[in-house]
Amino acid sequence: MRKDTMSLVNFVIIWGIPTFMVVRGYLKMNTDDRKSAMHDFRSRRFIFTIGFIVIGSFFAHLGTLFGVSIMKIMGITLMFLGGILSMLTIWKKSKIRSLLIFVILTISIYIYIM
């Protein structure tokens, strides 16, 4: 298998399986739980923390897959912003957890860059 084909297989596995599981779980929810989940997903806190991290990871992975460096840079930037905002959000509750998030995201960004 060529490197491009293997990258595509990894992309489908890494993004396809979790997406399938989330959609399946959402479809099994009752209407009240669905409304609650949509309310949580549309909140500013979710979008600016978890949303930025997930979308950034997706863009960075797509940029790596297709060889588009600007998309990879956009993804890494979004991941970085999401990590900083997550760290600031959790800092009030637990300083150790917020630093742990920062370290994990720093390592993942370093892996994407290499």
Secondary structure, DSSP 4 states (H G I P E B T S, - for coil): --HHHHHHHHHIIIIIHHHHHHHHHHHHS-HHHHHHHHHHHTSHHHIIIIIHHHHHHHHHHHHHHHT-HHHHHHHHHHHHHHHHHHHHHHHTT-HHHHHHHHHHHHHHHHHHH-
